[in-house]
Amino acid sequence: MTFFEFAINYKLIAFVLLLMNVTVDRNSGFCWGVVRAVDFAEAELSGSEKLYSLGDIIHNPMEIERLAQEGLSTIHHADFERIAEENKASGIQTKILIRAHGEPPSTYKKLQELGLEVIDATCPVVTKVQERIKKFYDKGFQIVIFGKKDHAEVIGLRGVVNDEAIVVKTVDEALAKIKHDKPTVLFSQTTMDKPTFYAIRDALKLRIKDFVVGTMEEDALEFHAKDTICGQVSGREKKLIEFAAANDAIIFVAGRTSSNGKVLYDIAKNTNPNTHFIEMEEELNPEWFDGVTNVGITGATSTPMWLMDRVKDAIYMMCGEPEKAELLPVIA
């Protein structure tokens, strides 16, 4: 064998060894509540040309675009009167879908007054949190919610207690806002992170007067901390850490407005610093894959599996292995 032949063979061997393996995390993607909401929308659109969603049905622009092509339009509270007039004029009752985040009681009341028909796709987990918060509010408890004040789910939670809840995002904020001498219950937006929730819980435990550990039903309790973070969110953390650690690079796919996406992305990034956030495949950067053999693709509970599969194909195309792509064409 000549040196030239050896060099060719050597390069071929090196190329084979450097072939990329791209894996989609099948533990990621839509949570049950999102699947349910999308199923409701698609079921309605299968028999009608139009459906309204009160707010984005999901925090993912690609899935919103897909559903828009089927006839789903996003509206806001200010559109109610207009839609009622249009329905009256056309004689066609276009329905309004309440997304998985839920809504406050005032929204349902307004829709009923205007004669607008509702498809309620509120996640049952969110409905349960609303019921539990209302129960403690009716007993005179100070309501503290760990979450984002203007997040759609939290707006609904605030609504069931006449907007008298204290919404906090940090320990310091909680300690500064609460009354330490009042019976208190702590709840959480379902998509927040557990470590911060428990840090707030522990800090409040030390300061709430006459704190007693017990169950939800015990009237003597002065302080309750109810971990209402969705199990489908928190349950992914361990598997996500394992997945991120098992790959050389991670592509995290989610809508930039996804609260849950931010939480899970931070977990992936802390585990694997070579983690990159994208919303769609056009944002991929070929430099991310230099010297990389194993690439993992994961996402939020609002990220559709079909989008992560498209990102997988896009990476193979970008890195010169189009024969591995399955959903062509991926990128124009």
Disulfide bonds with the S-S distance in Angstrom:
none
